[in-house]
Amino acid sequence: MKIDVIGDVHGCYDELCSLFHELGYQQENNIYSHPDIRLPIFVGDITDRGPASIQTIRLVYEMVVEQKKAKYVPGNHCNKLYRFFLGNNVQQKHGLETTVAEFKSLDTKMQEKVRNQFITLYEQAELYLTIPEADLIVAHAGIKESYIGRYDKKVKTFVLYGDTSGEFDDDGRPIRRDWAMQYNGDRWIVYGHTPVQSPRIINKTINIDTGCVFGNTLTAFRLPEEKTVSVPSNQPFIKEKFRSFPED
C-alpha cells in the first residue's frame, strides 16, 4: 500500500496543488490522483489562517467524500470550524476569522453547499486512522501508544490538541509535553499540529507540520519509502511561530 500523508494545509491551496504535482499526482475530474494508485491522507487543519480555505475544503471533500480517493482526519481547527457551522458561539480568532470571512463573501447558495460539505467531511471522519497494511497511524496532534484503540474524551482531546500541560508560555501558547520521546511502538505515527521548521522524527513518529501557513514549507511523508517531500510556501515567514526542541 502506497501512502502520502500531507501535513497541515491551513488554507494554503496553491501550495497543496504544488505538493501534489511534486509527488507525481495528476489533476483529473476535479481532484488529484496518482498513476501508481497512491493514497493521500490529510492530517487535519485544512483551513484557517491561509488565503484559500474554501477552495481547500472543496478539494478535500471531493477527494475524500465524493470520489473516495483520499482520507482525512480532523484537527483542532477543523473541530472549531465544525462547531461554527453547527451554529455554536465559537470565538472567531486564531485563524478561524479568515475562514469565516471567506465563507461570508460567498452567496447564500454557495455558503450552504460549503457548510454541508465540511459538516459531512468532518462527521464521516475517524478521530484518527489506523492502517494495518502500512503499519501506520495518522493522528492530528499524535497519540500515545496506550491510547491506540480508544476513542473517549481524553483521547479526543489529546489527538486534537496534543499532550497539553495546562500551562502557557509568555506568548500565551499552550505548553505541550513531548509525548513522542516516550513512544516505543513499531508502527509509524504521523502527525502535525505543532509547526516545526523541518520534519521531526523521534523514534517511529514524525511531525510533518512544517508551517506552510507561516512561510516555511508544506510537507508529505511517503510510505513505504519513509521519505518526506516538501514544497516552499508562498506566505511570509514568521520564525516565532515554530517550536524548537532541546535536540534542535
C-alpha positions as CSV (number, residue, x, y, z in Angstrom):
1,M,0.0,0.0,0.0
2,K,1.4,3.4,-1.1
3,I,0.5,6.4,1.0
4,D,1.3,10.1,1.1
5,V,0.4,11.7,4.4
6,I,0.0,15.5,3.9
7,G,0.8,18.0,6.7
8,D,-1.4,20.9,7.9
9,V,-2.6,22.8,4.9
10,H,-4.3,25.7,6.7
11,G,-5.9,27.1,3.6
12,C,-2.7,27.1,1.5
13,Y,-4.4,25.8,-1.5
14,D,-1.8,26.7,-4.1
15,E,0.9,25.1,-2.1
16,L,-1.2,21.9,-1.8
17,C,-1.6,21.8,-5.6
18,S,2.2,22.3,-5.9
19,L,2.8,19.5,-3.5
20,F,0.5,17.1,-5.4
21,H,2.4,17.9,-8.6
22,E,5.8,17.4,-6.9
23,L,4.5,14.0,-5.6
24,G,3.6,12.9,-9.2
25,Y,-0.1,13.3,-8.9
26,Q,-2.2,14.4,-11.9
27,Q,-5.3,16.6,-11.9
28,E,-8.4,15.0,-13.4
29,N,-12.1,15.0,-12.6
30,N,-11.6,17.9,-10.2
31,I,-9.2,16.0,-8.0
32,Y,-5.6,14.8,-7.9
33,S,-4.8,11.2,-8.4
34,H,-1.6,9.2,-8.8
35,P,-0.8,6.9,-11.7
36,D,0.7,4.4,-9.2
37,I,-2.5,4.4,-7.1
38,R,-1.2,6.2,-4.0
39,L,-3.5,7.2,-1.2
40,P,-3.3,10.8,0.1
41,I,-4.2,11.2,3.8
42,F,-4.8,14.7,5.2
43,V,-3.5,15.1,8.8
44,G,-6.1,17.8,9.7
45,D,-6.3,21.5,10.0
46,I,-7.0,22.0,6.3
47,T,-8.5,25.5,7.0
48,D,-7.8,28.8,8.8
49,R,-5.0,31.4,8.6
50,G,-4.2,30.8,5.0
51,P,-5.7,32.6,1.9
52,A,-7.9,29.8,0.4
53,S,-9.7,27.7,3.0
54,I,-12.9,27.4,1.0
55,Q,-11.1,26.0,-2.1
56,T,-9.2,23.6,0.2
57,I,-12.5,22.4,1.8
58,R,-14.0,21.8,-1.6
59,L,-11.0,19.8,-3.0
60,V,-10.6,17.7,0.2
61,Y,-14.3,17.0,0.2
62,E,-14.3,15.9,-3.4
63,M,-11.3,13.7,-2.9
64,V,-12.4,12.1,0.4
65,V,-16.2,12.0,0.3
66,E,-17.3,12.1,-3.3
67,Q,-14.6,10.2,-5.1
68,K,-13.1,8.3,-2.1
69,K,-9.6,8.7,-3.4
70,A,-8.2,10.2,-0.2
71,K,-8.6,10.1,3.6
72,Y,-8.8,12.8,6.2
73,V,-8.5,13.1,10.0
74,P,-9.8,16.2,11.8
75,G,-7.6,18.7,13.6
76,N,-8.4,21.2,16.3
77,H,-9.1,23.9,13.7
78,C,-11.4,21.6,11.9
79,N,-13.3,20.9,15.1
80,K,-13.7,24.6,15.7
81,L,-15.0,25.3,12.2
82,Y,-17.4,22.4,12.5
83,R,-18.8,23.9,15.7
84,F,-19.1,27.3,13.9
85,F,-21.0,25.7,11.0
86,L,-23.3,24.0,13.5
87,G,-24.2,27.5,14.8
88,N,-22.3,27.3,18.1
89,N,-20.9,30.5,19.6
90,V,-17.2,30.0,19.0
91,Q,-14.6,32.7,19.2
92,Q,-13.5,33.8,15.7
93,K,-9.8,34.1,16.3
94,H,-6.6,32.1,15.9
95,G,-7.3,31.8,12.2
96,L,-11.0,31.0,12.2
97,E,-11.7,34.6,11.3
98,T,-10.0,34.2,7.9
99,T,-12.2,31.2,7.0
100,V,-15.3,32.9,8.2
101,A,-14.5,36.0,6.2
102,E,-14.1,33.8,3.0
103,F,-17.3,32.0,3.9
104,K,-19.3,35.2,4.3
105,S,-18.2,36.5,1.0
106,L,-20.0,33.7,-0.8
107,D,-23.5,33.9,-1.9
108,T,-26.2,32.1,0.2
109,K,-26.4,29.1,-2.1
110,M,-22.6,28.5,-2.1
111,Q,-22.5,29.1,1.7
112,E,-25.0,26.3,2.2
113,K,-23.1,24.0,-0.1
114,V,-19.7,24.6,1.5
115,R,-21.2,24.3,5.0
116,N,-22.8,20.9,4.2
117,Q,-19.6,19.7,2.5
118,F,-17.5,20.4,5.6
119,I,-20.0,19.1,8.1
120,T,-20.2,15.8,6.0
121,L,-16.4,15.6,5.7
122,Y,-16.0,16.1,9.5
123,E,-18.8,13.8,10.6
124,Q,-17.6,10.9,8.4
125,A,-14.0,11.2,9.5
126,E,-12.5,8.9,12.1
127,L,-10.8,10.6,15.1
128,Y,-7.5,9.0,13.9
129,L,-6.6,6.4,11.3
130,T,-5.1,3.0,11.9
131,I,-3.9,1.4,8.7
132,P,-2.5,-2.1,9.4
133,E,-1.3,-2.7,5.8
134,A,1.1,0.2,6.2
135,D,1.9,-0.2,9.9
136,L,0.6,3.4,10.2
137,I,-1.4,5.6,12.5
138,V,-2.3,9.1,11.5
139,A,-3.5,11.4,14.2
140,H,-3.6,15.2,14.0
141,A,-1.6,16.0,17.2
142,G,-0.2,12.5,17.7
143,I,-1.4,9.8,20.1
144,K,0.1,7.9,23.0
145,E,0.7,4.2,22.4
146,S,-1.6,3.4,25.4
147,Y,-4.4,5.4,23.7
148,I,-4.4,3.5,20.4
149,G,-7.8,1.7,20.1
150,R,-9.5,4.2,22.4
151,Y,-11.9,7.0,21.3
152,D,-13.0,8.5,24.6
153,K,-13.0,12.2,25.5
154,K,-9.5,12.1,26.9
155,V,-8.1,10.6,23.8
156,K,-10.0,13.0,21.6
157,T,-8.5,16.0,23.5
158,F,-5.0,14.5,23.0
159,V,-5.5,13.8,19.3
160,L,-6.8,17.2,18.6
161,Y,-4.7,19.4,20.9
162,G,-1.6,17.3,21.8
163,D,-0.2,16.5,25.3
164,T,-1.1,19.8,26.9
165,S,0.2,20.6,30.4
166,G,-2.4,23.2,31.2
167,E,0.3,25.9,31.3
168,F,1.1,28.6,28.8
169,D,4.3,30.3,27.6
170,D,5.0,34.0,27.6
171,D,3.2,34.4,24.3
172,G,0.0,32.7,25.5
173,R,0.6,29.5,23.6
174,P,-0.1,26.2,25.4
175,I,2.9,24.3,26.7
176,R,2.8,20.7,25.4
177,R,4.7,17.7,26.7
178,D,7.0,15.9,24.2
179,W,5.0,12.7,24.0
180,A,6.9,11.4,21.0
181,M,10.0,10.8,23.2
182,Q,8.2,8.1,25.1
183,Y,6.8,6.3,22.1
184,N,8.3,2.8,21.6
185,G,5.9,1.2,19.1
186,D,6.6,-0.5,15.8
187,R,4.0,1.4,13.8
188,W,4.7,4.8,12.3
189,I,2.7,7.6,14.0
190,V,2.4,10.6,11.6
191,Y,1.1,13.8,12.9
192,G,1.2,17.6,12.6
193,H,-0.3,20.4,14.8
194,T,2.9,21.9,16.2
195,P,4.8,23.8,13.5
196,V,8.5,22.8,13.1
197,Q,11.0,24.1,10.6
198,S,11.8,20.6,9.3
199,P,10.1,17.2,9.7
200,R,10.9,15.9,13.1
201,I,11.5,12.2,13.5
202,I,11.6,10.8,17.1
203,N,11.5,7.0,17.5
204,K,8.9,5.9,15.0
205,T,7.0,9.2,15.0
206,I,7.2,12.1,12.5
207,N,5.8,15.6,12.8
208,I,5.1,16.9,9.3
209,D,3.5,20.3,10.1
210,T,6.4,22.3,8.6
211,G,4.4,25.6,8.9
212,C,3.3,26.3,5.4
213,V,0.9,29.0,6.6
214,F,3.8,30.6,8.5
215,G,6.0,30.8,5.4
216,N,8.1,27.6,5.5
217,T,7.0,24.5,3.6
218,L,4.2,22.1,3.0
219,T,5.3,18.5,3.6
220,A,4.2,15.0,2.8
221,F,5.5,11.7,4.3
222,R,5.6,8.8,1.9
223,L,5.2,5.2,2.8
224,P,6.6,2.6,2.2
225,E,9.5,4.8,1.1
226,E,9.8,6.5,4.5
227,K,10.7,9.8,2.7
228,T,9.5,13.3,3.0
229,V,8.7,15.7,0.1
230,S,8.2,19.4,0.7
231,V,7.3,22.4,-1.4
232,P,8.0,26.1,-0.4
233,S,5.3,28.3,1.0
234,N,4.0,31.4,-0.7
235,Q,3.3,33.0,2.7
236,P,5.6,35.4,4.7
237,F,7.9,33.7,7.1
238,I,7.2,34.1,10.8
239,K,10.0,32.5,12.7
240,E,8.5,32.8,16.2
241,K,5.6,30.5,15.2
242,F,7.9,27.5,15.1
243,R,8.6,25.3,18.1
244,S,12.2,24.3,18.8
245,F,13.2,21.2,20.9
246,P,16.2,20.5,23.1
247,E,17.8,18.3,20.4
248,D,17.5,21.1,17.7
